[in-house]
Amino acid sequence: MAKNLYVGNLPWSASEDDVRDAFAEFGEVLSVKLINDRETGRPRGFGFVEMEDAGALEAIKNLDGSNFGGRNIKVNEARPKPDRGPRW
């Protein structure tokens, strides 16, 4: 089973490969998705990492609050996106 992790407070210079490398130390990384602003295309400073369960728990324990590119990142299990109903 895989877990989806929220990763916040990322430096804007972080690439998906940088994030993948940091998390791969704790287990198999299934996917990395960094979020960009819809209008400007610039990074928003957060993203999601999907990992297998055991590695995800280790990554949370070891990376939450750690220094990544000069910033203390936030790592926790992602909550499901709330259903906001139909878009008009």
N, C-alpha and C positions, 0 to 999 in steps of 0.2 A: 504494500500500500504506500502511496506517496503523500507527502505533506506539501502544502503550498505555504511558503514563508514570505512575510512582508519584510522588506529591508528599507529602512528610512534613514534620512539625514546623510545620504550619499553625496560625495563631492560631485559637482557637475562634470568634472573631467573623467569620472569613472566610466569604463566601458563594460559591455556585457562580459567580455573575456576576463577583465580584472575581477569582476564579481564572481564569475564561475571559478576562477583559480582560487580565490579565498575560501569558497564554500567546498570545493572539491577535496580539500584537506580533511574534511569530516565525513565524506561519503560521496556516493554517486549523485551528480547533479543532472537532473533530467531536462530542465529548461531554465533559462534566465530571461526575464522581460523587464527592461528598464522603461519607465514611462516618460514620454515627452509631452510637452504642452501642445494641444491641438492647433492653436493659432500660430505660435512662433516656431514650433518644432524643436525648441530647446529643452534640455533635460529638466525634469521637475524635482530631481533629487531623491526619488524613491523607485522601488521596483519589486519584483517578485521572483523568488527562486523556488523551483519545485525539486524536491529531493525525496529519496526513500526515507522511511520513518526514522530508523535508528540514526542515520546521518543527520537528519533534520534536527533531532533533539540535541545531538552533540553540537551542531552549528549554533543553535540558539544559546546553549550553555556557554560556548566559547567566544562567540562573536558579538552578542548583545552588549553594547556599551564599549566595544573595543575601538581602537583607532584604525580608521580606514581612510587613507589619503588625507590625513590631517583632521578628520572629523570623527566624532564618536557616533558610530552607527547604531541604529535600533533594529533588532531582529526579533520577530515573534511569529507565531503561527497566524497566517492571514485569516481574517474572518470572511465568510461569504459576503458577496456584494448584496446589499439590500435590494429587494425588488421595488422599483419606484414606479411601477405601472407603465402603461403605454406612453410612448413619446408622441407628441402631436406634431 
